[in-house]
């Protein structure tokens, strides 16, 4: 009788945990991997209509650049919400100096993003790609050594992600990259924009 009660109790407990999300309901493969010192999440800035930037643009003046539209701002907010739903609760967020990247990073809502030069676009001079990629690898290697179990999220441009992974991604798409100790990509998985 007591054994039957215990068995019944544990079944009810398991059912309750299933419906309430029990154990690691908010954890996911993504959040678990991002806690490790060998994974980084790169994100292409959210939707910003057009290609490149207008002639004569200035990094200090957002009005002269190609920027996020309303859809892009909503896309970035939804991406932040989606990351939290995957269990990413604590993140270090770095961004390119371009306004569309900074605004994407801000709308993820993980705190104030930090500008990082190795995330800056080299679209205007594609010959800078290999050196930019080496700088990015060094930056990733340094950050992964000190980030603890926080997720490392880098908001950048399509050209930077393509140089790093060989993959072309859409606006707002994310790439989970496994890297070696020098920050060089070993493997990756693309996560499409969640909206």
C-alpha positions in Angstrom: 0.0 0.0 0.0 2.7 2.4 1.0 4.7 1.5 -2.2 1.6 2.1 -4.3 1.1 5.6 -2.7 4.8 6.4 -3.3 4.6 5.3 -6.9 1.4 7.3 -7.4 2.9 10.4 -5.8 6.0 10.2 -8.0 3.8 9.8 -11.1 1.8 12.9 -10.1 5.0 14.8 -9.4 6.4 13.9 -12.8 3.1 14.9 -14.5 3.1 18.2 -12.6 6.7 18.9 -13.5 5.9 18.2 -17.2 3.1 20.6 -17.2 4.8 23.3 -15.2 8.0 23.0 -17.2 9.9 21.2 -14.4 13.6 20.6 -14.2 15.4 22.4 -17.0 12.3 23.7 -18.9 14.1 26.8 -20.0 17.4 25.2 -20.9 18.2 24.1 -24.4 21.1 22.8 -26.4 21.8 26.4 -27.5 21.9 27.8 -23.9 23.9 24.9 -22.7 26.5 25.2 -25.4 26.8 29.0 -25.0 27.8 28.4 -21.4 30.9 26.6 -22.6 34.2 28.3 -23.3 34.3 27.1 -26.9 31.0 28.4 -28.3 30.0 31.9 -29.6 26.8 33.2 -31.2 27.3 35.5 -34.1 24.2 37.4 -35.3 23.7 39.4 -38.5 22.0 42.7 -37.8 18.2 42.7 -38.2 16.4 43.9 -41.3 17.8 47.1 -42.8 16.5 47.6 -46.3 19.2 48.1 -49.0 22.7 47.0 -49.6 25.9 48.6 -48.1 25.6 52.2 -47.1 25.0 55.5 -49.0 28.0 57.3 -50.4 29.6 59.5 -47.8 28.1 57.9 -44.8 29.6 58.6 -41.4 29.8 56.0 -38.5 29.1 58.8 -36.0 25.9 59.9 -37.8 23.1 57.2 -38.1 21.1 59.4 -40.4 23.8 58.9 -43.1 23.7 55.1 -42.8 21.4 52.2 -43.8 19.4 51.5 -40.7 16.9 49.1 -39.2 13.3 49.7 -40.3 10.3 48.9 -38.0 10.4 45.3 -39.1 14.1 45.1 -38.1 13.5 46.6 -34.7 10.7 44.1 -34.1 12.8 41.3 -35.4 15.7 42.1 -33.0 13.3 42.3 -30.0 11.7 39.0 -30.9 15.2 37.5 -31.2 16.1 38.6 -27.7 12.8 37.1 -26.4 13.5 33.9 -28.3 17.0 33.6 -26.9 15.6 34.0 -23.4 13.0 31.3 -24.1 15.9 29.1 -25.0 17.4 29.6 -21.6 20.0 32.3 -22.5 19.5 34.6 -19.5 22.9 36.2 -19.1 24.9 37.4 -22.1 27.9 39.6 -23.0 26.8 41.4 -26.2 29.3 43.1 -28.5 28.4 45.0 -31.6 29.9 46.5 -34.8 30.0 50.3 -34.7 27.4 50.6 -37.5 24.1 51.9 -36.2 22.1 49.0 -37.6 24.2 46.6 -35.5 24.2 48.7 -32.4 20.4 49.0 -32.6 20.0 45.3 -33.1 22.2 44.6 -30.1 20.3 47.1 -27.9 16.9 45.6 -28.9 18.1 42.1 -27.8 17.7 43.6 -24.3 20.7 41.9 -22.6 22.1 45.2 -21.3 24.2 47.8 -23.0 26.2 46.3 -25.9 29.9 47.1 -26.2 31.3 48.3 -29.5 34.0 46.0 -30.9 36.1 47.0 -34.0 36.7 43.4 -35.1 32.9 43.2 -35.8 32.9 46.2 -38.1 32.0 45.8 -41.7 34.6 45.6 -44.4 32.1 45.7 -47.2 33.7 48.9 -48.6 37.1 47.1 -48.9 36.7 43.3 -49.2 40.5 42.9 -49.3 40.4 43.6 -45.5 38.3 40.4 -45.0 41.2 38.0 -44.0 42.8 40.5 -41.6 39.4 41.4 -40.1 38.7 37.7 -39.6 42.0 37.1 -37.8 41.2 40.1 -35.5 37.7 38.6 -34.8 39.3 35.2 -34.0 41.7 36.8 -31.5 38.8 38.8 -29.9 36.7 35.7 -29.6 39.5 33.7 -28.0 40.1 36.5 -25.5 36.5 36.8 -24.5 35.8 33.1 -24.2 38.6 32.8 -21.6 37.0 35.3 -19.3 33.2 35.2 -20.0 32.4 32.5 -17.4 29.1 30.8 -18.1 27.6 33.9 -19.8 26.7 33.6 -23.5 29.0 35.5 -25.9 26.8 37.2 -28.5 28.4 39.2 -31.4 26.2 41.4 -33.6 27.9 42.0 -36.9 27.5 42.0 -40.7 26.9 39.4 -43.4 30.4 39.8 -44.8 32.0 39.2 -41.4 29.9 36.0 -40.8 30.7 34.8 -44.3 34.4 35.3 -43.9 34.3 33.5 -40.5 32.1 30.6 -41.4 31.9 30.5 -45.2 28.1 30.7 -44.9 25.9 33.5 -46.1 23.0 34.2 -43.7 19.9 36.4 -43.9 19.2 39.5 -41.8 18.7 38.6 -38.2 20.0 35.0 -38.6 22.3 33.6 -36.0 25.3 31.3 -36.2 26.3 29.2 -33.2 30.0 28.5 -33.8 32.3 26.0 -32.0 35.8 27.4 -32.0 39.3 26.3 -30.9 41.4 28.0 -28.3 42.6 30.5 -31.0 39.0 31.5 -31.8 39.1 29.7 -35.2 35.8 28.2 -36.3 35.6 24.4 -36.1 31.9 23.8 -36.8 28.7 25.8 -36.8 24.9 25.6 -36.8 22.6 28.3 -38.3 19.6 29.5 -36.4 17.2 31.3 -38.6 15.7 34.5 -37.3 12.7 33.5 -35.1 10.2 35.6 -36.9 
